[in-house]
Amino acid sequence: MNEQTLQKMRQMKFYGMVRAFRASMENGNMDKVTNDEMVSILIDSEWDDRNNRRIERQMRNARFRYKANVEQLHFDIDRNLIKTS
């Protein structure tokens, strides 16, 4: 039955729910949580997954010139950047 449920979730493109449901089955958390807690976990996981995919899609579509992040900034003295702002 669980495999059929996972297949239906994939067909409806609920990828976050599939990941959370599979993780809860593997960890044995299905028996420890109530129905409303499980629904909440599944909905939160799907919400996060959709938001992450939206951000990734927007970043791809933005076509930034450089692929960089904050950790890669160089605060060398010759650049006259102040790190504490």
Buried (B, 14 or more C-beta within 10 A) or exposed (E): EEEEEBEEBEEEEBBBBBBBBEEBEEEEBEEEEEEEEBEEBBBEBBEEBBEEEEEEEEEEEEEEEEEEEEEEEEEEEEEEEEEEE
